[in-house]
Amino acid sequence: MKKNNTEPIPVFKWIWQSYLKTALIPLVVVELVFVGIYFSANNWSRWETTAALEESVNLELNLLAEKEAELIDKQIYDVGQVAALYQQQTSQAWQAHRLWAVTMLPVWLMPTTAPM
């Protein structure tokens, strides 16, 4: 059986259809747009924050590397100074030992000069 188009629509159904068309569908669309805006803004913010943090970390890492390089350079310089001092003292000790050894030689081992 066919329904007649002239059949009256109940008031509750008429109000519900009107509410659905004029309020609920636009509200859902607006909410979905807001959710999309939220996610895109969140994604943009995350990318910007990551870039800023990466730049900051690279700057700090460069500063730290420079300080460590200066510290290592100073330590190497200090080791060189200590090595030079050790070389100087060792040379002096060997010269003193040679002088002592020559003065302590028995007379028969001393070099003689040829008479003229």
C-alpha positions in Angstrom: 0.0 0.0 0.0 1.1 3.4 -0.9 1.2 6.2 1.6 -0.7 9.3 0.8 1.3 12.5 0.8 -1.5 14.3 2.4 -1.2 12.2 5.6 -0.5 14.5 8.5 3.1 14.4 10.1 3.2 14.1 13.9 4.4 17.2 15.6 7.3 15.4 17.4 8.6 14.1 14.0 8.3 17.5 12.4 10.2 19.2 15.2 12.9 16.5 15.2 13.4 16.8 11.4 13.5 20.6 11.7 16.0 20.4 14.6 18.2 17.9 12.7 18.4 20.1 9.6 18.8 23.5 11.2 20.8 22.8 14.4 22.3 19.4 14.8 24.0 18.9 11.4 25.6 22.4 11.3 26.7 21.9 14.9 28.4 18.6 14.1 30.1 20.1 11.0 31.4 23.1 13.1 32.7 20.7 15.8 34.5 18.6 13.1 36.0 21.8 11.7 37.2 22.7 15.3 38.7 19.3 15.8 40.5 19.6 12.5 41.8 23.0 13.4 42.9 21.7 16.8 44.9 18.8 15.3 46.5 20.9 12.6 47.5 23.6 15.2 48.8 20.9 17.5 50.9 19.4 14.6 52.2 22.9 13.6 53.1 23.6 17.2 54.9 20.3 17.6 57.0 21.0 14.5 57.9 24.5 15.6 58.8 23.4 19.1 60.9 20.5 17.8 62.7 22.9 15.4 63.4 25.4 18.2 64.6 22.7 20.6 66.8 21.2 17.9 68.4 24.6 17.2 68.9 25.2 20.9 70.4 21.8 21.5 72.8 22.3 18.5 73.9 25.7 19.9 74.5 24.2 23.4 76.3 21.2 21.9 78.6 23.5 19.9 79.4 25.6 23.0 80.1 22.5 25.0 82.3 21.1 22.3 84.3 24.3 22.2 84.8 24.3 26.0 85.9 20.7 25.9 88.3 21.4 23.1 89.8 24.3 25.0 90.1 22.1 28.1 91.8 19.4 26.1 94.1 21.9 24.5 95.1 23.3 27.9 95.7 19.8 29.2 97.9 18.9 26.2 99.8 22.2 26.7 100.4 21.3 30.4 101.6 17.8 29.5 104.0 19.4 27.0 105.3 21.7 29.8 105.8 18.9 32.2 107.5 16.8 29.5 109.9 19.7 28.8 110.7 20.1 32.5 111.3 16.4 32.7 113.6 16.5 29.7 115.5 19.4 31.2 115.9 17.8 34.6 116.9 14.5 33.0 119.5 16.2 30.9 120.9 18.0 34.0 120.9 14.7 35.9 122.9 12.9 33.1 125.4 15.7 32.9 125.9 15.7 36.7 126.3 11.9 36.6 128.9 12.1 33.8 130.8 14.8 35.8 130.7 12.6 38.9 131.7 9.5 36.9 134.7 11.3 35.4 135.9 12.6 38.8 135.5 9.2 40.3 137.6 7.3 37.7 140.7 5.7 39.0 143.8 7.5 37.9 144.9 4.7 35.6 141.6 5.0 33.7 141.9 8.8 33.2 142.8 10.0 29.8 146.3 11.1 29.5 147.7 13.7 27.3 150.7 13.0 25.2 153.9 14.9 26.1 155.2 17.3 23.6 
